[in-house]
């Protein structure tokens, strides 16, 4: 009597991720489950001026300029943590009449000090 080992079919099926259809729902998925982020621009009192929703796994820096495009930053100090340190964002703030108050990343070539 001979026994032939048969591999499980589930291991033989190659799945190709299907492209999303329709508008994005801004819900990200990770090991912890579904998640979203709220990106906000606030005034000097901490009141929200503009909000934007994104998928949880997307980087915050990707939404800094799109949020700032919806408000007038001329003559304003734009305060953010070091996660927003990018030349593109700093240039955008200066070009629109604002002053960036964003510390540089640790070990950065050009250190920017902030007077909080």
DSSP file (Angstrom, degrees, kcal/mol; ACC not computed):
  #  RESIDUE AA STRUCTURE BP1 BP2  ACC     N-H-->O    O-->H-N    N-H-->O    O-->H-N    TCO  KAPPA ALPHA  PHI   PSI    X-CA   Y-CA   Z-CA
    1    1 A X              0   0    0      0, 0.0     2,-0.4     0, 0.0     0, 0.0   0.000 360.0 360.0 360.0 127.2    0.0    0.0    0.0
    2    2 A X        -     0   0    0      2,-0.0     2,-0.5     0, 0.0     0, 0.0  -0.854 360.0-154.2-112.4 146.8    1.5    3.3   -1.0
    3    3 A X        -     0   0    0     -2,-0.4     2,-0.5     2,-0.0     0, 0.0  -0.973   6.1-159.9-120.5 123.7    0.6    6.7    0.4
    4    4 A X        -     0   0    0     -2,-0.5     2,-0.4     2,-0.0    -2,-0.0  -0.897  18.1-130.5-105.4 127.6    1.1    9.8   -1.7
    5    5 A X        -     0   0    0     -2,-0.5     2,-0.5     1,-0.0    -2,-0.0  -0.604  20.4-160.5 -77.7 131.7    1.4   13.1    0.0
    6    6 A X        -     0   0    0     -2,-0.4     3,-0.1     0, 0.0     2,-0.0  -0.956  16.4-127.7-113.1 124.7   -0.9   15.8   -1.5
    7    7 A X        -     0   0    0     -2,-0.5     2,-0.1     1,-0.1     5,-0.1  -0.360  35.7 -95.2 -68.3 151.9   -0.2   19.4   -0.8
    8    8 A X    >>  -     0   0    0      1,-0.1     3,-1.0     2,-0.0     4,-0.6  -0.437  26.1-133.9 -67.8 139.5   -3.0   21.5    0.6
    9    9 A X  H >> S+     0   0    0      1,-0.3     4,-1.2     2,-0.2     3,-1.1   0.842 102.0  65.6 -63.3 -33.4   -4.8   23.4   -2.2
   10   10 A X  H 34 S+     0   0    0      1,-0.3    -1,-0.3     2,-0.2    -2,-0.0   0.787 100.2  51.9 -63.2 -24.8   -4.8   26.6   -0.1
   11   11 A X  H <4 S+     0   0    0     -3,-1.0    -1,-0.3     1,-0.2    -2,-0.2   0.685 107.6  52.5 -82.9 -17.2   -1.0   26.7   -0.4
   12   12 A X  H << S+     0   0    0     -3,-1.1     2,-0.5    -4,-0.6    -2,-0.2   0.683  86.3  94.2 -90.0 -19.3   -1.1   26.3   -4.2
   13   13 A X     <  -     0   0    0     -4,-1.2     2,-0.6     1,-0.0    -4,-0.0  -0.628  63.7-153.1 -80.8 123.4   -3.5   29.2   -4.9
   14   14 A X        -     0   0    0     -2,-0.5     2,-0.4     2,-0.0    -2,-0.1  -0.859  10.2-154.9 -97.4 120.0   -1.6   32.4   -5.7
   15   15 A X        -     0   0    0     -2,-0.6     2,-0.5     3,-0.0    -2,-0.0  -0.793   4.0-157.9 -99.1 138.2   -3.7   35.5   -4.8
   16   16 A X        -     0   0    0     -2,-0.4     2,-0.0     0, 0.0    -2,-0.0  -0.954  30.5-110.6-110.8 127.3   -3.2   38.8   -6.6
   17   17 A X        -     0   0    0     -2,-0.5     2,-0.3     1,-0.1     0, 0.0  -0.329  32.7-126.8 -60.4 134.7   -4.4   41.8   -4.7
   18   18 A X        -     0   0    0      1,-0.1     2,-0.1    -2,-0.0    -1,-0.1  -0.619  23.8-111.4 -83.3 139.3   -7.4   43.4   -6.4
   19   19 A X        -     0   0    0     -2,-0.3     2,-0.1     1,-0.1    -1,-0.1  -0.432  37.1-105.4 -69.2 142.4   -7.2   47.1   -7.2
   20   20 A X        -     0   0    0     -2,-0.1     2,-0.4     1,-0.0    -1,-0.1  -0.390  34.0-155.7 -67.3 144.0   -9.5   49.3   -5.2
   21   21 A X        +     0   0    0      2,-0.1     2,-0.1    -2,-0.1    -1,-0.0  -0.939  51.5  13.8-120.3 146.1  -12.6   50.6   -7.0
   22   22 A X  S    S-     0   0    0     -2,-0.4     3,-0.1     2,-0.0     2,-0.0  -0.252 105.5 -25.1  86.8-177.3  -14.5   53.7   -6.2
   23   23 A X  S    S-     0   0    0      1,-0.1    -2,-0.1    -2,-0.1     2,-0.1  -0.344  74.5 -99.0 -70.8 150.5  -13.6   56.6   -3.9
   24   24 A X        -     0   0    0      1,-0.1    -1,-0.1    -4,-0.1    -2,-0.0  -0.416  22.2-153.8 -68.1 144.3  -11.1   56.0   -1.0
   25   25 A X        -     0   0    0      2,-0.2    -1,-0.1    -2,-0.1     3,-0.1   0.430  28.8-130.0 -99.2   0.3  -12.7   55.5    2.3
   26   26 A X        +     0   0    0      1,-0.2     2,-0.6    27,-0.1    11,-0.2   0.747  64.9 130.0  58.5  28.0   -9.6   56.8    4.3
   27   27 A X        -     0   0    0     28,-0.1     9,-0.2     9,-0.1    -1,-0.2  -0.959  42.2-159.2-112.6 118.3   -9.6   53.7    6.5
   28   28 A X  E     -A   35   0A   0      7,-3.0     7,-2.2    -2,-0.6     2,-0.4  -0.519   4.4-142.6 -92.0 162.1   -6.2   52.0    6.8
   29   29 A X  E     +A   34   0A   0      5,-0.2     2,-0.2    -2,-0.2     5,-0.2  -0.987  28.9 149.4-128.5 135.4   -5.6   48.5    7.9
   30   30 A X  E >   -A   33   0A   0      3,-1.4     3,-1.5    -2,-0.4    26,-0.0  -0.770  64.6 -73.2-143.9-171.3   -2.7   47.2   10.0
   31   31 A X  T 3  S+     0   0    0      1,-0.3     3,-0.1    -2,-0.2    -2,-0.0   0.851 131.3  53.5 -59.1 -34.1   -2.1   44.4   12.5
   32   32 A X  T 3  S-     0   0    0      1,-0.3    -1,-0.3     0, 0.0     2,-0.3   0.548 117.9-112.1 -79.1  -7.1   -4.1   46.3   15.0
   33   33 A X  E <   -A   30   0A   0     -3,-1.5    -3,-1.4     2,-0.0    -1,-0.3  -0.735  64.6  -5.3 110.8-161.7   -7.1   46.6   12.7
   34   34 A X  E     +A   29   0A   0     -2,-0.3     2,-0.3    -5,-0.2    -5,-0.2  -0.420  67.2 170.7 -71.9 142.7   -8.7   49.5   10.9
   35   35 A X  E     -A   28   0A   0     -7,-2.2    -7,-3.0    -2,-0.1    21,-1.7  -0.993  16.3-170.5-152.3 156.3   -7.4   53.0   11.7
   36   36 A X  E     -B   55   0B   0     -2,-0.3     2,-0.4    19,-0.3    19,-0.2  -0.937  12.7-142.1-140.2 161.0   -7.6   56.6   10.6
   37   37 A X  E     -B   54   0B   0     17,-2.4    17,-2.2    -2,-0.3     2,-0.5  -0.963   5.7-146.4-125.9 146.4   -5.8   59.8   11.4
   38   38 A X  E     -B   53   0B   0     -2,-0.4     2,-0.5    15,-0.2    15,-0.2  -0.964  12.0-161.3-110.4 122.0   -7.1   63.3   11.7
   39   39 A X  E     -B   52   0B   0     13,-3.4    13,-2.3    -2,-0.5     2,-0.4  -0.897  18.0-174.0-102.2 128.8   -4.8   66.1   10.6
   40   40 A X  E     -B   51   0B   0     -2,-0.5     2,-0.5    11,-0.2    11,-0.2  -0.955  27.3-155.7-131.6 143.2   -5.7   69.5   12.0
   41   41 A X  E     -B   50   0B   0      9,-2.5     8,-3.7    -2,-0.4     9,-1.6  -0.973  28.4-171.6-107.3 129.4   -4.6   73.1   11.6
   42   42 A X  E     -B   48   0B   0     -2,-0.5     6,-0.2     6,-0.3     2,-0.0  -0.835  18.3-120.6-122.4 159.1   -5.5   75.0   14.8
   43   43 A X    >   -     0   0    0      4,-2.4     3,-1.8    -2,-0.3    -1,-0.1  -0.164  49.4 -79.2 -85.3-173.0   -5.5   78.7   15.7
   44   44 A X  T 3  S+     0   0    0      1,-0.3    -1,-0.1     2,-0.1    -2,-0.0   0.710 132.2  51.3 -62.7 -21.1   -3.5   80.3   18.6
   45   45 A X  T 3  S-     0   0    0      2,-0.1    -1,-0.3     3,-0.0     3,-0.1   0.459 120.3-105.9 -94.8  -2.5   -6.2   79.1   21.0
   46   46 A X  S <  S+     0   0    0     -3,-1.8     2,-0.3     1,-0.3    -2,-0.1   0.549  72.0 143.3  89.6   8.1   -6.1   75.5   19.8
   47   47 A X        -     0   0    0      1,-0.1    -4,-2.4     2,-0.0    -1,-0.3  -0.659  57.9-106.8 -81.9 135.4   -9.4   75.7   18.0
   48   48 A X  E     +B   42   0B   0     -2,-0.3    -6,-0.3    -6,-0.2     3,-0.1  -0.379  37.6 174.4 -65.6 135.7   -9.5   73.7   14.8
   49   49 A X  E    S+     0   0B   0     -8,-3.7     2,-0.3     1,-0.4    -7,-0.2   0.714  72.2   6.2-106.1 -38.2   -9.5   75.8   11.6
   50   50 A X  E     -B   41   0B   0     -9,-1.6    -9,-2.5     2,-0.0    -1,-0.4  -0.985  64.6-163.9-150.4 138.5   -9.2   72.9    9.1
   51   51 A X  E     -B   40   0B   0     -2,-0.3     2,-0.3   -11,-0.2   -11,-0.2  -0.929   4.1-174.9-123.4 147.4   -9.4   69.1    9.4
   52   52 A X  E     -B   39   0B   0    -13,-2.3   -13,-3.4    -2,-0.3     2,-0.4  -0.996  14.4-144.0-140.7 140.7   -8.4   66.4    7.0
   53   53 A X  E     +B   38   0B   0     -2,-0.3     2,-0.3   -15,-0.2   -15,-0.2  -0.838  24.4 168.2-105.9 140.1   -8.9   62.6    7.4
   54   54 A X  E     -B   37   0B   0    -17,-2.2   -17,-2.4    -2,-0.4   -26,-0.2  -0.914  41.7 -79.3-142.5 170.7   -6.4   60.0    6.2
   55   55 A X  E >   -B   36   0B   0     -2,-0.3     3,-1.2   -19,-0.2   -19,-0.3  -0.432  44.0-120.4 -68.1 146.8   -5.5   56.3    6.4
   56   56 A X  T 3  S+     0   0    0    -21,-1.7   -20,-0.2     1,-0.3    -1,-0.1   0.778 107.7  52.8 -63.9 -30.2   -3.8   55.3    9.7
   57   57 A X  T 3  S+     0   0    0    -22,-0.2    -1,-0.3     2,-0.1     2,-0.2   0.557  85.7 103.6 -86.6  -6.0   -0.6   53.9    8.1
   58   58 A X  S <  S-     0   0    0     -3,-1.2     2,-0.1     1,-0.1    -4,-0.1  -0.489  80.6-105.8 -75.7 146.3    0.1   57.0    6.0
   59   59 A X    >   -     0   0    0     -2,-0.2     3,-0.9     1,-0.1     4,-0.3  -0.445  18.5-132.3 -72.7 142.3    2.8   59.4    7.1
   60   60 A X  G >  S+     0   0    0      1,-0.2     3,-2.1     2,-0.2     4,-0.4   0.846 101.1  66.4 -63.4 -35.7    1.8   62.7    8.7
   61   61 A X  G >> S+     0   0    0      1,-0.3     3,-1.0    22,-0.2     4,-0.5   0.780  89.0  67.6 -61.1 -26.7    4.2   64.8    6.6
   62   62 A X  G <4 S+     0   0    0     -3,-0.9     4,-0.3     1,-0.2    -1,-0.3   0.698 105.2  42.4 -65.1 -18.2    2.3   63.9    3.5
   63   63 A X  G <> S+     0   0    0     -3,-2.1     4,-1.7    -4,-0.3    -1,-0.2   0.401  87.9  90.2-110.8   1.4   -0.7   65.9    4.7
   64   64 A X  H <> S+     0   0    0     -3,-1.0     4,-2.3    -4,-0.4     5,-0.2   0.962  93.5  38.8 -64.9 -52.4    1.1   69.0    6.1
   65   65 A X  H  X S+     0   0    0     -4,-0.5     4,-2.1     1,-0.2    -1,-0.2   0.918 113.5  54.6 -68.5 -43.2    1.0   71.1    2.9
   66   66 A X  H  4 S+     0   0    0     -4,-0.3     4,-0.4     1,-0.2    -1,-0.2   0.871 112.4  45.3 -58.5 -34.1   -2.5   70.0    1.8
   67   67 A X  H >< S+     0   0    0     -4,-1.7     3,-1.3     1,-0.2    -2,-0.2   0.930 112.8  49.7 -71.4 -44.9   -3.9   71.1    5.2
   68   68 A X  H >< S+     0   0    0     -4,-2.3     3,-1.5     1,-0.3    -2,-0.2   0.768  98.0  68.9 -67.1 -24.8   -1.9   74.4    5.1
   69   69 A X  T 3< S+     0   0    0     -4,-2.1    -1,-0.3     1,-0.3    -2,-0.2   0.735  94.8  57.8 -64.3 -20.6   -3.2   75.2    1.6
   70   70 A X  T <  S+     0   0    0     -3,-1.3     2,-0.3    -4,-0.4    -1,-0.3   0.464 105.8  53.0 -90.7  -1.5   -6.7   75.6    3.0
   71   71 A X  S <  S-     0   0    0     -3,-1.5     2,-0.7    -4,-0.2   -21,-0.0  -0.915  85.2-111.1-131.8 160.1   -5.7   78.4    5.5
   72   72 A X        +     0   0    0     -2,-0.3    -3,-0.1     1,-0.1    25,-0.0  -0.809  32.7 173.7 -90.6 113.6   -3.9   81.7    5.3
   73   73 A X    >   +     0   0    0     -2,-0.7     3,-2.3    23,-0.2    26,-0.2   0.336  29.0 134.8-102.5   6.9   -0.6   81.4    7.1
   74   74 A X  T 3  S+     0   0    0      1,-0.3    24,-0.2    24,-0.1    23,-0.2  -0.372  82.3   4.6 -60.7 125.8    0.7   84.8    6.2
   75   75 A X  T 3  S+     0   0    0     22,-3.1     2,-0.3     1,-0.3    -1,-0.3   0.556 108.3 122.1  77.8   8.7    2.3   86.4    9.3
   76   76 A X    <   -     0   0    0     -3,-2.3    23,-2.7    21,-0.2     2,-0.6  -0.718  64.3-126.2-104.8 152.4    1.7   83.3   11.3
   77   77 A X  E     -c   99   0C   0     -2,-0.3     2,-0.8    21,-0.2    23,-0.2  -0.866  23.2-149.3 -89.8 126.3    4.1   81.0   13.2
   78   78 A X  E     -c  100   0C   0     21,-2.9    23,-3.3    -2,-0.6     2,-0.4  -0.875  15.6-164.2-102.2 108.9    3.6   77.5   12.1
   79   79 A X  E     +c  101   0C   0     -2,-0.8     2,-0.3    21,-0.2    23,-0.2  -0.790  21.5 145.9 -98.7 130.1    4.3   75.2   15.0
   80   80 A X  E     -c  102   0C   0     21,-1.7    23,-0.6    -2,-0.4     2,-0.1  -0.973  44.1-101.2-154.0 163.3    4.9   71.5   14.5
   81   81 A X    >   -     0   0    0     -2,-0.3     3,-2.1    21,-0.2    20,-0.0  -0.287  48.6 -90.2 -83.4 176.2    7.0   68.7   16.0
   82   82 A X  G >  S+     0   0    0      1,-0.3     3,-1.5     2,-0.2    23,-0.1   0.622 117.2  77.0 -66.8 -12.4   10.2   67.3   14.5
   83   83 A X  G 3  S+     0   0    0      1,-0.3    -1,-0.3    21,-0.1   -22,-0.2   0.682  92.1  55.7 -67.0 -16.6    8.3   64.7   12.5
   84   84 A X  G <  S+     0   0    0     -3,-2.1     2,-1.0    19,-0.1    -1,-0.3   0.217  74.1 127.9 -99.5  13.3    7.4   67.6   10.1
   85   85 A X    <   +     0   0    0     -3,-1.5     2,-0.3    18,-0.1     3,-0.1  -0.605  29.6 133.4 -74.7 103.7   11.0   68.6    9.4
   86   86 A X     >  -     0   0    0     -2,-1.0     4,-2.6     1,-0.1     5,-0.2  -0.980  59.3-131.9-150.3 142.4   11.3   68.7    5.6
   87   87 A X  H  > S+     0   0    0     -2,-0.3     4,-2.7     1,-0.2     5,-0.2   0.864 108.5  57.3 -61.2 -35.7   12.8   71.2    3.3
   88   88 A X  H  > S+     0   0    0      2,-0.2     4,-1.9     1,-0.2    -1,-0.2   0.917 110.9  41.8 -62.5 -44.0    9.6   71.1    1.1
   89   89 A X  H  > S+     0   0    0      2,-0.2     4,-2.4     1,-0.2    -2,-0.2   0.922 114.5  50.7 -69.6 -44.3    7.4   72.1    4.0
   90   90 A X  H  X S+     0   0    0     -4,-2.6     4,-2.2     1,-0.2    -2,-0.2   0.924 112.1  47.9 -59.4 -45.1    9.8   74.7    5.4
   91   91 A X  H  X S+     0   0    0     -4,-2.7     4,-2.8    -5,-0.2    -1,-0.2   0.902 110.1  52.6 -61.8 -41.8   10.0   76.3    1.9
   92   92 A X  H  X S+     0   0    0     -4,-1.9     4,-1.3    -5,-0.2    -2,-0.2   0.919 109.3  49.2 -60.5 -44.1    6.2   76.2    1.5
   93   93 A X  H  <>S+     0   0    0     -4,-2.4     5,-2.7     1,-0.2     3,-0.4   0.938 113.9  44.8 -63.3 -47.0    5.7   78.0    4.9
   94   94 A X  H ><5S+     0   0    0     -4,-2.2     3,-1.7     1,-0.2    -2,-0.2   0.910 110.0  55.4 -63.1 -42.3    8.3   80.8    4.0
   95   95 A X  H 3<5S+     0   0    0     -4,-2.8    -1,-0.2     1,-0.3    -2,-0.2   0.768 108.7  49.2 -62.1 -25.7    6.9   81.2    0.5
   96   96 A X  T 3<5S-     0   0    0     -4,-1.3    -1,-0.3    -3,-0.4    -2,-0.2   0.158 123.9-100.0-103.2  18.3    3.4   81.8    2.0
   97   97 A X  T < 5S+     0   0    0     -3,-1.7   -22,-3.1     1,-0.2    -3,-0.2   0.616  81.6 123.6  82.2  13.2    4.6   84.4    4.5
   98   98 A X      < -     0   0    0     -5,-2.7     2,-0.5   -24,-0.2    -1,-0.2  -0.492  57.1-128.3-100.0 173.2    4.7   82.2    7.6
   99   99 A X  E     -c   77   0C   0    -23,-2.7   -21,-2.9   -26,-0.2     2,-0.4  -0.981  22.4-134.9-122.8 119.3    7.5   81.4   10.0
  100  100 A X  E     -c   78   0C   0     -2,-0.5     2,-0.5   -23,-0.2   -21,-0.2  -0.578  16.9-173.1 -76.7 129.9    8.2   77.7   10.7
  101  101 A X  E     +c   79   0C   0    -23,-3.3   -21,-1.7    -2,-0.4     2,-0.4  -0.713  39.8 132.9-115.3  74.5    8.7   76.8   14.3
  102  102 A X  E     -c   80   0C   0     -2,-0.5   -21,-0.2   -23,-0.2   -20,-0.1  -0.980  51.5-134.0-131.2 116.0    9.7   73.2   13.6
  103  103 A X        -     0   0    0    -23,-0.6    10,-0.2    -2,-0.4   -19,-0.1  -0.350  30.0-108.1 -68.7 152.9   12.8   71.6   15.3
  104  104 A X        -     0   0    0      8,-1.3   -22,-0.1     1,-0.1    -1,-0.1  -0.373  39.2 -90.7 -77.7 159.7   15.2   69.7   13.1
  105  105 A X    >   -     0   0    0      1,-0.1     3,-1.7   -23,-0.1    -1,-0.1  -0.298  55.7 -86.8 -62.2 152.1   15.5   65.9   13.2
  106  106 A X  T 3  S+     0   0    0      1,-0.3    -1,-0.1    -3,-0.1     5,-0.0  -0.428 116.2  15.2 -62.5 134.4   18.0   64.5   15.6
  107  107 A X  T 3  S+     0   0    0      1,-0.2    -1,-0.3    -2,-0.1    -2,-0.1   0.642  90.0 161.4  76.3  15.3   21.4   64.3   13.9
  108  108 A X    <   -     0   0    0     -3,-1.7    -1,-0.2     1,-0.1     3,-0.2  -0.336  48.2-126.2 -68.7 151.1   20.4   66.6   11.0
  109  109 A X  S    S+     0   0    0      1,-0.2     2,-0.6    -2,-0.0    -1,-0.1   0.899 104.4  38.2 -63.2 -42.1   23.1   68.3    9.0
  110  110 A X  S    S-     0   0    0      2,-0.0     2,-0.4     0, 0.0    -1,-0.2  -0.935  85.1-150.3-113.8 108.7   21.5   71.7    9.6
  111  111 A X        -     0   0    0     -2,-0.6     2,-0.5    -3,-0.2    -5,-0.1  -0.643   6.8-162.4 -83.0 132.0   20.2   72.1   13.1
  112  112 A X        -     0   0    0     -2,-0.4    -8,-1.3    -7,-0.1     2,-0.3  -0.964   8.6-153.6-113.6 118.7   17.2   74.4   13.6
  113  113 A X        -     0   0    0     -2,-0.5     2,-0.4   -10,-0.2   -11,-0.1  -0.717   6.4-153.3 -94.7 143.9   16.6   75.5   17.2
  114  114 A X        -     0   0    0     -2,-0.3     2,-1.1   -13,-0.1   -13,-0.1  -0.950  13.4-145.9-121.1 136.2   13.2   76.5   18.3
  115  115 A X              0   0    0     -2,-0.4    -2,-0.0     1,-0.1     0, 0.0  -0.806 360.0 360.0 -96.0  92.4   12.2   78.9   21.1
  116  116 A X              0   0    0     -2,-1.1    -1,-0.1   -37,-0.0   -15,-0.0   0.507 360.0 360.0 -65.8 360.0    9.1   77.2   22.3
